[in-house]
Amino acid sequence: MENVRLRDDEGVLILRLGAVGDVIRTLPCLARLRESLPRVRIGWVVEPSAARLLPGPPWLDRTLIFPRNSLGPGQMLRRPAAGTRALRSFISELRSFDARLVLDFQGTAKSAILALTSGAPMRLGFDRTGSREGSFLLSTSRIRPSSLRLNRVRKNLELLAPLGLPESGLRFPLAPAPGSPAVKAFLAELHGRTRIVVHAGTSTRQAHKRWPAERFARLVSLMAREGFAPILTWGPGEKPLVVRIQRLSSDAAILAPPTELPEIRELIAGCHLFVGNDTGPMHLAWSQGTPVVVLFGSTDPLINGPMGHGHRVLAPAWSDGPPFPVRGDPRPMHRIEPEQVLESVLELLPPRACRGDLVPVP
């Protein structure tokens, strides 16, 4: 495949709509594009859930928010005119960006249709081995991933190969932290203690990734006995789960204040360690330098695990090689015991006498 050459002020459109973890793992591609092509225009099509993580200039010239909330089946039945207006407005904005090249990191029918709708003459995506729903049929150029079990960050970077960009280290240009007074006050109360974020939730659709609440409760009890401050963080619809864990642990855990995505990023950055399932907050933690202990069941740790040193991945269902577990099976999560997780926590944390305090990232 011939290299793609872009002139100054030509538009490059990134398609990675969601979920949060997938958007985070596409950020190194944005960084490499901007650092190598400082004068091209870069836009990103994203869904509302992850939009607040994306940076503005100089990294990103325009964020185009796909109106998913207005286009769901329920909304279209109740307010079809409003949904139609939102879609028309989005398409108008999409075309006005005047992209010459679309990079389809999503690899689904929806993203492929959006790439075509943009009017870009060049649409670069993965071939049938790296995409779904026949999306590769609408690409003008296709990349075959070098492995079916390639870490998602590496796979995304391989899509940039036709641009001939120089290699560089991984950078995650997130939006500036909001400086939440509530998060700052919460962390100040725990000053001097070893703070460990424990994120027990997952999206409803990804419930198979969720470690049982009873085991989280046992884990936070063990952490508290070690003198740590285990902090239960939670997202939309997850408060009943963390309240249950707190009750089962006899209040050994500390309940975090209500946070949205930017605030939870700030809270994680102000802690010494993150423990949780394979979720967006886990990727938010490791990508900004917080060590993680992550629990894997039926999802592949090679594809979805953290990168770099200083992390621990517990994935006993994958340790013996094939046959690997069937994705969506919740049973492999039950092979992980709280005592194993605590052991990994103790391995990552330095001796108590050497543990300094932290402040949230700016």
DRENDREN-481673 format. One line per 8 residues: number of its first residue (from 1); their letters; for each residue y, x, z of N, C-alpha, C. Coordinates in steps of 0.2 Angstrom, whole numbers, plus 5000, padded with zeros to 4 digits. Atoms other than C-alpha are relative to their C-alpha. Layout:
BEGIN
NUM) A) Y,X,Z,Y,X,Z,Y,X,Z ~ ... .
***
This chain:
BEGIN
1) MENVRLRD) 4994,5004,5000,5000,5000,5000,5006,5004,5000 ~ 4994,4996,5001,5017,5007,4995,5005,4998,5006 ~ 4995,5001,4994,5030,5009,5009,5005,4995,4998 ~ 4995,5005,5001,5043,4996,5011,5006,5004,5002 ~ 4993,4996,4999,5061,5003,5010,5005,4994,5001 ~ 4995,5005,4998,5075,4993,5018,5007,5003,5000 ~ 4993,4998,5001,5093,4995,5014,5004,4998,5006 ~ 4996,5002,4994,5107,4994,5027,5002,4993,4999 .
9) DEGVLILR) 4998,5007,5000,5111,4976,5032,4995,4995,4997 ~ 5006,5005,5002,5095,4969,5025,4997,4997,5007 ~ 5003,5003,4994,5086,4957,5037,4993,5001,5001 ~ 5007,5000,4998,5070,4959,5046,4999,4995,5005 ~ 5001,5006,4995,5063,4944,5055,4993,5001,5003 ~ 5006,4999,4996,5050,4946,5069,4998,4993,5001 ~ 5003,5006,4998,5038,4931,5071,4995,5001,5006 ~ 5005,5000,4995,5030,4931,5088,5003,4995,5005 .
17) LGAVGDVI) 4997,5006,4996,5033,4914,5096,4998,5000,5007 ~ 5003,5000,4993,5023,4915,5112,4993,5002,5000 ~ 4998,5002,4994,5015,4916,5124,5004,5006,5003 ~ 4996,4995,4997,5025,4927,5137,4997,5007,4999 ~ 5004,4994,5001,5012,4941,5137,5000,5003,4993 ~ 5000,4998,5007,5011,4942,5118,5007,5002,4998 ~ 4993,4998,5002,5030,4943,5116,5002,5007,5003 ~ 4999,4993,4997,5031,4957,5129,4997,5006,4996 .
25) RTLPCLAR) 5004,4994,5004,5018,4967,5119,5002,5001,4993 ~ 4997,4999,5007,5028,4965,5103,5006,5004,5001 ~ 4993,4996,4999,5044,4973,5111,5000,5007,4998 ~ 5000,4993,5002,5038,4991,5107,5001,5000,4992 ~ 4998,5000,5008,5039,4986,5088,5007,4999,4999 ~ 4992,5001,5001,5057,4979,5090,5003,5007,5002 ~ 4997,4994,4998,5061,4996,5099,4999,5005,4994 ~ 5001,4995,5005,5053,5006,5085,5004,4999,4994 .
33) LRESLPRV) 4996,5002,5006,5062,4996,5071,5007,5002,5001 ~ 4993,4998,4999,5079,4998,5079,5002,5007,5001 ~ 4998,4993,5000,5078,5016,5083,4999,5004,4994 ~ 5001,4997,5006,5072,5020,5066,5004,4997,4994 ~ 4995,5003,5005,5083,5008,5056,5006,4997,5004 ~ 4994,5003,4996,5099,5006,5066,5004,4996,4997 ~ 4995,5004,5004,5108,4997,5052,4998,4994,4997 ~ 5003,5006,5003,5096,4984,5047,5002,4994,5005 .
41) RIGWVVEP) 5000,5006,4996,5098,4966,5054,4993,4998,5002 ~ 5006,5002,4997,5084,4961,5066,5001,4993,5003 ~ 5000,5006,4996,5080,4943,5071,4993,4999,5002 ~ 5007,5001,4997,5066,4936,5081,4999,4992,5001 ~ 5001,5007,4999,5059,4918,5080,4995,5000,5007 ~ 5003,5000,4994,5053,4914,5098,5000,4993,5003 ~ 5000,5007,4997,5048,4898,5108,5005,5001,5006 ~ 4996,5000,4994,5059,4893,5123,4998,5004,5006 .
49) SAARLLPG) 5003,4998,4994,5047,4899,5136,5001,5008,5001 ~ 4999,4993,5000,5050,4918,5132,5006,5002,4998 ~ 4994,4998,5003,5067,4918,5124,5004,5003,5005 ~ 4995,4997,4995,5076,4923,5140,4998,5007,5001 ~ 5002,4993,4999,5066,4940,5140,5003,5004,4995 ~ 4998,4996,5006,5073,4945,5123,5007,5003,5001 ~ 4994,4997,4999,5087,4957,5123,5005,4998,4994 ~ 4995,5001,5005,5103,4955,5113,5002,5006,4996 .
57) PPWLDRTL) 4998,4994,5003,5113,4968,5103,5000,5006,5005 ~ 5001,4998,5006,5110,4982,5100,4993,4999,4997 ~ 5007,5000,5002,5092,4979,5100,4998,4994,4995 ~ 5001,5006,5004,5092,4962,5092,5006,4996,4998 ~ 4994,5003,5003,5105,4954,5081,5000,4992,5001 ~ 5000,5007,4999,5099,4936,5082,4993,4998,5003 ~ 5006,5003,4998,5087,4926,5092,4999,4993,4998 ~ 5001,5007,5003,5080,4910,5083,4995,4996,5004 .
65) IFPRNSLG) 5004,5003,4996,5073,4898,5095,4996,4994,4997 ~ 5004,5005,5003,5059,4887,5088,5000,4994,5005 ~ 4999,5006,4995,5062,4869,5095,4993,4997,5002 ~ 5007,5002,4998,5044,4867,5102,5001,4994,5004 ~ 4999,5006,4995,5050,4855,5116,5002,4994,4996 ~ 4998,5006,5003,5057,4843,5103,4995,4998,4995 ~ 5005,5002,5006,5042,4843,5091,4993,4999,5003 ~ 5007,5002,4997,5027,4839,5103,4999,4993,4998 .
73) PGQMLRRP) 5002,5006,5002,5017,4824,5099,5004,4994,5004 ~ 4996,5005,4995,5025,4814,5114,5007,4999,4998 ~ 4993,5000,5002,5043,4819,5109,5001,4996,4994 ~ 4999,5003,5007,5041,4814,5091,4998,4993,5000 ~ 5001,5008,4999,5034,4797,5096,5005,4997,5003 ~ 4994,5004,4996,5048,4793,5108,5006,5001,4996 ~ 4993,4998,5003,5062,4802,5099,4999,5003,4993 ~ 5001,4997,5006,5057,4805,5081,5006,5003,4996 .
81) AAGTRALR) 4994,4998,5004,5075,4806,5074,5003,5007,5003 ~ 4997,4994,4997,5080,4819,5087,4995,5006,4999 ~ 5005,4994,5002,5064,4830,5083,5002,5002,4993 ~ 4999,4998,5007,5068,4829,5065,5007,5004,4999 ~ 4994,4997,5000,5086,4834,5068,5000,5007,5002 ~ 5001,4993,4997,5081,4849,5079,4996,5004,4995 ~ 5004,4996,5005,5068,4855,5065,5005,5001,4994 ~ 4996,4999,5006,5081,4853,5051,5005,5006,5002 .
89) SFISELRS) 4995,4995,4998,5094,4863,5061,4997,5007,5001 ~ 5004,4993,4999,5081,4877,5065,4999,5003,4993 ~ 5001,4998,5006,5076,4878,5047,5006,5003,4996 ~ 4994,4997,5003,5094,4880,5042,5002,5006,5003 ~ 4998,4993,4997,5097,4894,5054,4995,5005,4998 ~ 5005,4995,5002,5081,4902,5049,5001,5003,4993 ~ 4998,4998,5006,5086,4902,5031,5007,5004,4999 ~ 4993,4996,5000,5104,4908,5035,4999,5007,5002 .
97) FDARLVLD) 5001,4993,4998,5097,4924,5042,4999,5004,4994 ~ 5000,4996,5007,5093,4929,5024,4995,5006,5001 ~ 5004,4994,4999,5078,4940,5029,4997,5002,4993 ~ 5003,4997,5005,5071,4952,5016,4993,5001,5002 ~ 5007,4999,4998,5055,4955,5026,4999,4996,5006 ~ 5002,5003,4994,5046,4945,5039,4994,5004,5002 ~ 5005,4997,4997,5034,4953,5051,4996,4995,5004 ~ 5003,5005,4997,5021,4940,5056,4995,5003,5005 .
105) FQGTAKSA) 5004,4998,4994,5014,4946,5073,4995,4995,5002 ~ 5003,5006,4997,5008,4929,5077,4993,4999,4997 ~ 5006,5001,5004,4995,4927,5063,4997,4993,5001 ~ 5003,5007,5000,4993,4908,5064,5003,4996,4994 ~ 4997,5004,5005,4996,4894,5052,5007,4998,5001 ~ 4993,5002,4999,5012,4889,5060,5005,5006,4999 ~ 4996,4994,5001,5019,4907,5060,5001,5001,4992 ~ 5000,4998,5008,5014,4909,5041,5004,4995,4997 .
113) ILALTSGA) 4995,5005,5003,5023,4893,5037,5007,5001,5001 ~ 4993,4998,4998,5038,4898,5046,5002,5006,4996 ~ 4998,4994,5005,5038,4915,5036,5001,4998,4993 ~ 4998,5002,5007,5037,4906,5020,5006,4996,4999 ~ 4994,5004,5000,5050,4894,5025,5007,5004,5000 ~ 4994,4996,4999,5062,4908,5029,5003,5002,4993 ~ 4998,4998,5007,5063,4912,5010,5000,5008,4999 ~ 5000,4992,5001,5060,4931,5013,4995,5001,4994 .
121) PMRLGFDR) 5005,4998,5006,5052,4939,4997,4994,5004,5003 ~ 5006,4996,4997,5041,4950,5008,4998,4998,5007 ~ 5002,5003,4994,5030,4943,5021,4993,5004,5002 ~ 5005,4995,4998,5019,4956,5030,4996,4997,5006 ~ 5005,5003,4994,5004,4950,5041,4994,5004,5000 ~ 5006,4998,5000,4987,4954,5046,4995,4997,4995 ~ 5005,5003,5004,4972,4951,5035,4995,4995,5004 ~ 5004,5005,4997,4958,4939,5039,4997,5002,5006 .
129) TGSREGSF) 5003,4998,4994,4951,4950,5052,5004,5000,5006 ~ 4995,4999,4995,4967,4951,5062,5004,4994,5001 ~ 4995,5006,5000,4974,4933,5060,4995,4994,5000 ~ 5004,5006,4999,4968,4915,5062,5003,4995,4995 ~ 4998,5006,5003,4969,4898,5053,5002,5001,4993 ~ 4999,4999,5007,4970,4906,5036,5007,5002,4998 ~ 4993,4998,5001,4988,4913,5039,5001,5005,4995 ~ 5000,4994,5004,4984,4928,5029,5001,4998,4992 .
137) LLSTSRIR) 4999,5002,5007,4984,4918,5013,5008,4999,4998 ~ 4993,5000,5002,5003,4916,5014,5004,5006,5001 ~ 4997,4994,4999,5007,4934,5017,5000,5003,4993 ~ 4999,4996,5006,5013,4945,5002,4996,5007,5001 ~ 5004,4993,4999,5005,4961,5010,4997,4999,5007 ~ 5005,5001,4994,4991,4962,5023,4998,5007,5003 ~ 5003,4994,4996,4986,4975,5036,4994,4998,5003 ~ 5007,5001,4996,4968,4977,5042,5001,5004,5006 .
145) PSSLRLNR) 5000,4996,4994,4968,4982,5060,4994,5005,5000 ~ 5005,4994,5000,4959,4998,5064,4994,4999,5004 ~ 5005,5002,4996,4948,4990,5076,5000,4992,5003 ~ 5000,5007,4997,4943,4972,5082,5001,5000,5007 ~ 4998,4999,4993,4945,4978,5100,5006,5004,5002 ~ 4994,4996,4999,4962,4986,5098,5004,4997,5005 ~ 4995,5003,4996,4974,4984,5112,5006,4997,4996 ~ 4995,5004,5004,4987,4971,5107,5006,5004,4998 .
153) VRKNLELL) 4994,4996,5002,5001,4983,5108,4999,5005,4994 ~ 5001,4995,5006,4993,4996,5096,4999,4996,4994 ~ 5001,5004,5006,4988,4982,5084,5007,4998,4997 ~ 4993,5002,5003,5006,4976,5083,5003,5006,4997 ~ 4997,4995,5003,5012,4993,5080,4997,5002,4993 ~ 5004,4999,5006,4999,4995,5066,5003,4996,4994 ~ 4997,5004,5005,5008,4981,5057,5006,5003,4997 ~ 4994,4997,5002,5023,4992,5055,4999,5006,4995 .
161) APLGLPES) 5002,4994,5004,5013,5005,5045,5004,5001,4993 ~ 4997,5000,5006,5020,5000,5028,5008,5002,5000 ~ 4993,4998,4999,5038,5004,5034,5001,5007,5001 ~ 4999,4993,4999,5034,5022,5037,5004,5003,5005 ~ 4995,4998,4995,5043,5023,5053,4997,5006,5004 ~ 5003,4994,4996,5041,5039,5064,4997,4997,5007 ~ 5003,5002,4994,5030,5037,5079,5004,5002,5006 ~ 4996,4998,4994,5038,5037,5096,4996,4997,5006 .
169) GLRFPLAP) 5003,5003,4994,5034,5032,5114,5001,4993,5001 ~ 4999,5007,4999,5032,5014,5120,5006,4999,5004 ~ 4994,5002,4996,5048,5006,5125,5000,4992,5000 ~ 5000,5007,4999,5050,4988,5131,5008,4998,5001 ~ 4993,5002,4999,5069,4983,5128,5000,4992,5002 ~ 4999,5007,4998,5070,4967,5139,5007,4999,5001 ~ 4993,5002,4998,5085,4957,5143,5002,5003,5007 ~ 4998,4997,4993,5095,4964,5158,4998,4995,5005 .
177) APGSPAVK) 5002,5004,4995,5089,4957,5174,5006,4996,5003 ~ 4994,5004,4999,5100,4943,5180,5003,5001,5007 ~ 4996,4998,4993,5104,4950,5198,5000,4994,5004 ~ 5000,5007,4996,5098,4934,5207,5001,5002,5007 ~ 4999,4999,4993,5105,4933,5224,4994,4998,5005 ~ 5005,5002,4996,5090,4923,5230,4994,5005,5000 ~ 5005,4995,5000,5078,4937,5225,5002,5006,5004 ~ 4998,4995,4996,5089,4950,5232,5000,4999,5008 .
185) AFLAELHG) 5000,5002,4993,5090,4941,5249,4992,5000,5002 ~ 5007,5001,4998,5071,4938,5249,4997,5008,5001 ~ 5003,4993,4999,5067,4957,5246,5003,5004,5005 ~ 4997,4997,4995,5080,4962,5258,4996,4999,5007 ~ 5004,5002,4994,5070,4953,5272,4994,5004,5001 ~ 5006,4997,4999,5055,4963,5268,5001,5008,4999 ~ 4998,4993,5001,5064,4980,5267,4996,5004,5005 ~ 5004,4996,4996,5053,4994,5273,4993,4999,5000 .
193) RTRIVVHA) 5007,5002,5000,5037,4985,5270,4997,5002,4993 ~ 5003,4999,5007,5024,4988,5256,4999,4994,4997 ~ 5000,5007,5003,5027,4973,5245,4995,5000,4994 ~ 5005,5001,5005,5013,4967,5234,5000,4993,4997 ~ 5000,5007,5003,5015,4953,5222,4993,4998,4998 ~ 5006,5003,5001,5000,4942,5221,5001,4994,4995 ~ 4998,5005,5004,5001,4931,5206,4993,4996,4998 ~ 5007,5004,5001,4986,4918,5206,5000,4995,4994 .
201) GTSTRQAH) 5000,5006,5005,4991,4906,5192,4999,5003,4993 ~ 5000,4999,5007,4988,4905,5174,5002,4993,4997 ~ 4998,5006,5003,4993,4892,5161,4994,4995,5001 ~ 5005,5005,5000,4983,4876,5161,4995,5001,4995 ~ 5004,4999,5006,4976,4880,5144,4995,5006,5001 ~ 5004,4994,4999,4970,4897,5151,4997,5000,5007 ~ 5003,5001,4993,4962,4891,5167,4994,5004,5001 ~ 5006,4996,5000,4946,4901,5163,5002,5007,5003 .
209) KRWPAERF) 4998,4993,4998,4956,4917,5167,5002,5000,5008 ~ 4997,5001,4993,4960,4911,5185,4994,5002,5005 ~ 5005,4999,4994,4951,4919,5200,5001,4995,5005 ~ 5000,5006,4996,4946,4906,5213,5005,5001,5006 ~ 4995,5000,4995,4959,4902,5226,4998,5003,5007 ~ 5003,4998,4994,4947,4905,5240,5000,5008,5001 ~ 5001,4993,5000,4945,4923,5235,5007,5004,5000 ~ 4993,4997,4999,4964,4926,5233,5002,4999,5007 .
217) ARLVSLMA) 4998,5001,4993,4966,4919,5251,4996,5006,5004 ~ 5003,4994,4997,4953,4932,5257,5003,5006,4999 ~ 4996,4993,5002,4962,4946,5248,5006,5000,5004 ~ 4993,4999,4997,4979,4942,5255,4999,5001,5008 ~ 5002,4999,4993,4971,4941,5272,4998,5007,5002 ~ 5001,4993,4999,4964,4958,5270,5006,5005,4999 ~ 4994,4996,5001,4980,4965,5263,5005,5000,5007 ~ 4995,5001,4994,4990,4958,5279,4997,5004,5005 .
225) REGFAPIL) 5003,4996,4995,4977,4967,5290,5002,5007,4999 ~ 4998,4993,5001,4982,4983,5282,5007,5001,5001 ~ 4993,4999,4999,5000,4980,5286,5004,4999,4994 ~ 4996,5002,5006,5005,4975,5268,5004,4993,5000 ~ 4996,5007,5001,5017,4961,5263,4997,4997,4994 ~ 5002,5004,5007,5007,4950,5250,5004,4995,4999 ~ 4995,5005,5002,5019,4940,5241,4997,4995,4994 ~ 5003,5005,5005,5013,4924,5232,5005,4998,4995 .
233) TWGPGEKP) 4995,5003,5005,5023,4921,5216,4997,4995,4996 ~ 5003,5006,5003,5021,4906,5206,5005,4997,4994 ~ 4996,5003,5005,5027,4897,5190,5000,4993,5000 ~ 5000,5008,5000,5029,4879,5184,4993,4997,5001 ~ 5006,5004,4999,5016,4868,5191,4995,5004,5004 ~ 5005,4996,4996,5008,4882,5202,5002,5000,5007 ~ 4999,5000,4992,5016,4878,5219,4994,4998,5004 ~ 5006,5002,4996,5001,4868,5225,4995,5005,5001 .
241) LVVRIQRL) 5005,4995,4999,4990,4882,5221,5002,5005,5005 ~ 4998,4995,4995,5000,4895,5231,5000,4998,5007 ~ 5000,5003,4994,5002,4883,5245,4993,5000,5003 ~ 5007,5000,4998,4983,4881,5246,4998,5007,5002 ~ 5002,4993,4998,4981,4900,5246,5003,5002,5006 ~ 4997,4998,4993,4993,4902,5260,4997,4996,5005 ~ 5003,5004,4995,4985,4888,5270,4993,5003,5001 ~ 5007,4997,4999,4967,4896,5267,5000,5007,5003 .
249) SSDAAILA) 4999,4993,4997,4974,4913,5272,5003,5000,5007 ~ 4996,5001,4993,4981,4906,5289,5007,5003,5000 ~ 4993,4998,5001,4998,4910,5282,5001,5008,5000 ~ 5000,4993,5001,4994,4928,5279,5005,5002,4995 ~ 4996,4999,5006,5003,4927,5263,5008,4998,5001 ~ 4993,5002,5000,5022,4926,5260,5002,4996,4994 ~ 4998,5004,5006,5028,4912,5248,5006,5003,4997 ~ 4994,4998,5004,5040,4919,5235,5005,4993,4999 .
257) PPTELPEI) 4995,5006,5001,5056,4908,5232,4999,4998,4993 ~ 5001,5003,5007,5056,4897,5216,5004,5005,4995 ~ 4997,4995,5005,5059,4909,5201,4998,4998,4993 ~ 5002,5001,5007,5060,4907,5183,4998,5007,4997 ~ 5003,4994,5003,5054,4921,5171,5005,5006,5001 ~ 4996,4994,4999,5069,4933,5172,5000,5002,5008 ~ 5000,4999,4993,5069,4931,5191,4994,5003,5003 ~ 5006,4998,4998,5051,4934,5193,4999,5008,4998 .
265) RELIAGCH) 5000,4993,5002,5053,4950,5183,5004,5004,5005 ~ 4996,4996,4995,5066,4956,5195,4997,5000,5007 ~ 5004,4999,4994,5055,4952,5210,4995,5005,4999 ~ 5005,4995,5001,5041,4961,5203,5002,5007,5000 ~ 4997,4993,5000,5052,4976,5200,5002,5003,5006 ~ 4999,4998,4993,5056,4976,5218,4994,5001,5005 ~ 5006,4999,4996,5038,4978,5224,4996,5006,4998 ~ 5004,4994,5001,5026,4992,5225,4994,4999,4995 .
273) LFVGNDTG) 5007,5001,5004,5011,4984,5216,5000,4993,4998 ~ 5001,5006,5003,5006,4969,5206,4992,4999,5000 ~ 5007,5002,5001,4989,4960,5208,4999,4993,4997 ~ 5000,5006,5003,4984,4946,5197,4995,4999,4994 ~ 5004,5001,5005,4975,4938,5183,5003,5003,4993 ~ 4997,4998,5007,4977,4942,5164,5005,4995,4998 ~ 4994,5005,5002,4994,4933,5162,5006,5004,4998 ~ 4994,4998,5002,5011,4935,5156,5004,5004,5006 .
281) PMHLAWSQ) 4997,4996,4995,5018,4941,5173,4996,5007,5001 ~ 5004,4993,5000,5004,4955,5173,5003,5005,4995 ~ 4997,4996,5005,5011,4961,5157,5007,5002,5001 ~ 4993,4998,4998,5029,4960,5163,5000,5005,5005 ~ 5000,4995,4995,5024,4971,5178,4998,5007,4997 ~ 5002,4994,5002,5015,4985,5169,5005,5003,4995 ~ 4995,4997,5005,5028,4986,5155,5006,5002,5002 ~ 4994,4997,4997,5042,4989,5167,4998,5005,5005 .
289) GTPVVVLF) 5001,4995,4995,5033,5002,5177,4997,4999,5006 ~ 5003,5001,4994,5025,4993,5191,4992,5000,5000 ~ 5007,4999,5001,5007,4998,5194,4996,4993,5001 ~ 5003,5007,5000,4995,4983,5192,4992,5001,5002 ~ 5007,5001,4999,4977,4978,5198,4999,4994,4997 ~ 5001,5007,5004,4971,4965,5185,4993,4999,5000 ~ 5007,5003,4999,4956,4954,5186,4998,4997,4993 ~ 5002,5002,5006,4947,4951,5170,4993,4996,5000 .
297) GSTDPLIN) 5006,5003,5000,4933,4938,5167,4997,5000,4993 ~ 5003,5001,5007,4929,4932,5149,5005,5003,4995 ~ 4996,4997,5005,4944,4940,5140,4999,5007,5000 ~ 5001,4993,5001,4943,4957,5133,5005,5005,5003 ~ 4995,4996,4997,4951,4970,5144,5002,5006,4996 ~ 4997,4995,5004,4952,4983,5130,5006,4997,4996 ~ 4994,5004,5004,4963,4970,5120,5006,4999,5004 ~ 4994,5003,4996,4973,4963,5134,5002,5004,5007 .
305) GPMGHGHR) 4999,4996,4994,4973,4977,5148,5007,5003,5000 ~ 4994,4996,5000,4988,4987,5153,4999,5006,4997 ~ 5001,4993,5003,4992,5003,5145,5003,5005,5005 ~ 4997,4994,4996,4996,5020,5153,4996,5001,5006 ~ 5003,4998,4994,4991,5028,5169,5002,4996,5006 ~ 4997,5003,4994,4992,5021,5187,4998,4993,5001 ~ 5002,5007,5000,4983,5004,5184,4993,5000,5002 ~ 5007,5001,4999,4966,4997,5189,4998,4994,4997 .
313) VLAPAWSD) 5003,5006,5004,4956,4985,5178,4993,4998,5003 ~ 5007,5002,4998,4942,4975,5186,4997,4995,4996 ~ 5003,5004,5005,4931,4968,5173,4992,5001,5000 ~ 5007,4998,4999,4913,4969,5179,4995,4996,4994 ~ 5004,5003,5006,4907,4957,5165,5000,5004,4994 ~ 4999,4996,5006,4912,4970,5152,4997,5007,5001 ~ 5002,4993,4998,4905,4985,5161,4993,5002,4997 ~ 5007,4998,5003,4887,4985,5154,5000,5000,4992 .
321) GPPFPVRG) 5000,5000,5007,4892,4983,5136,4998,4993,4997 ~ 5002,5007,5003,4887,4969,5124,4992,4998,5002 ~ 4996,5006,5002,4882,4955,5124,5006,4999,5005 ~ 4994,5001,4996,4900,4952,5131,5000,4992,5001 ~ 4999,5007,4999,4905,4935,5139,5003,4996,4995 ~ 4997,5005,5005,4910,4920,5129,5007,4999,5002 ~ 4993,5002,4998,4929,4918,5129,5000,4993,5002 ~ 4999,5007,4997,4933,4903,5140,4995,4998,5005 .
329) DPRPMHRI) 5004,5002,4994,4919,4904,5152,5003,5003,5006 ~ 4996,4998,4994,4926,4904,5169,4995,5004,5005 ~ 5005,4997,4995,4910,4911,5178,5001,5008,5001 ~ 4999,4993,4999,4913,4930,5175,5005,5002,5005 ~ 4995,4998,4995,4928,4929,5186,4997,5000,5007 ~ 5004,5000,4993,4916,4925,5201,4996,5006,5001 ~ 5003,4994,4999,4909,4942,5199,5004,5005,5004 ~ 4995,4996,4996,4924,4950,5207,5001,4998,5007 .
337) EPEQVLES) 5000,5002,4993,4924,4951,5226,5007,5003,5003 ~ 4994,4998,4997,4940,4952,5237,5000,5008,5002 ~ 5001,4993,4998,4934,4969,5244,5001,5005,4995 ~ 4999,4995,5006,4933,4977,5227,5008,5000,4998 ~ 4993,5000,5001,4951,4972,5224,5004,5004,5005 ~ 4997,4997,4995,4957,4978,5240,4999,5008,4999 ~ 5001,4993,5001,4949,4995,5237,5004,5003,4994 ~ 4996,4998,5006,4958,4996,5220,5008,5001,5003 .
345) VLELLPPR) 4994,5000,4998,4974,4992,5229,5002,5006,5004 ~ 4999,4994,4996,4972,5006,5242,5000,5006,4996 ~ 5000,4994,5004,4968,5018,5228,5007,5001,4997 ~ 4994,4999,5003,4984,5015,5220,5006,5001,5004 ~ 4994,4999,4995,4996,5015,5235,4999,5006,5003 ~ 5001,4993,4997,5000,5032,5242,5000,4998,5008 ~ 5001,5001,4993,4998,5034,5261,5007,4997,5003 ~ 4995,5004,4997,5009,5023,5272,5006,5005,5001 .
353) ACRGDLVP) 4994,4996,4999,5020,5038,5277,5004,5002,4994 ~ 4997,4998,5006,5024,5042,5259,5003,4994,4996 ~ 4997,5006,5004,5029,5024,5254,5007,4999,5001 ~ 4993,5002,5000,5047,5023,5250,5002,4993,4999 ~ 4998,5007,5002,5057,5007,5248,5002,5000,4993 ~ 4998,5001,5006,5061,5000,5232,5006,4995,4999 ~ 4995,5005,5002,5076,4990,5224,4998,4998,4993 ~ 5002,5002,5007,5075,4979,5209,5004,5004,4995 .
361) VP) 4998,4996,5006,5078,4986,5192,5007,4997,4998 ~ 4994,5003,5002,5096,4984,5186,4999,4996,4993 .
***
